[in-house]
Amino acid sequence: LQGLNSRMDELQAAFLNVKLKYIDVENQKRREIAQIYCSNIKNEGIILPKLNDICNDLLHVWHLFVIRTKNRENLVKYLTANHVQTLIHYPIPPHKQKAYKYLNELSFPITEKIHNEVLSLPISSVLINDEALHICSLINSYNE
């Protein structure tokens, strides 16, 4: 069933109350890591985020850093073998979700293609620049 749950319990609120004091610093660190990725990943098999020059957007908080590649499974194996954890945050296209059962039989080739290519790289306020540069180097050395 389609829906939204925006409730927060007291424990979540207490954590958030503390973390909000650091949000600007943490967001800036994520922007820094995203800029490292955008500036240093130079592999023709990798599609970086592009939306109105998003890599230079100072307001983006980079909750995720999602790239695309035609052979995602091989890249995941390669990065995992090199001790880099990746995630596929949204592996099921919206029209294939159970909540949208009435759309399940429809075909949206572009959406399905993208969902087979997306991969989230590590990005967080605790990732250090040298680690991000190492990930860039690994990706640049990757051959499909």
Secondary structure, DSSP 8 states (H G I E B T S, - for coil): ---------HHHHHHHHHHGGGHHHHHHHHHHHHHHHHHH---TT-B---SSSGGG-TT---S-EEEE-TTHHHHHHHHHHTT---B-S--S-GGGSGGGGGGTT---HHHHHHHHHEEEE---TT--HHHHHHHHHHHHH---
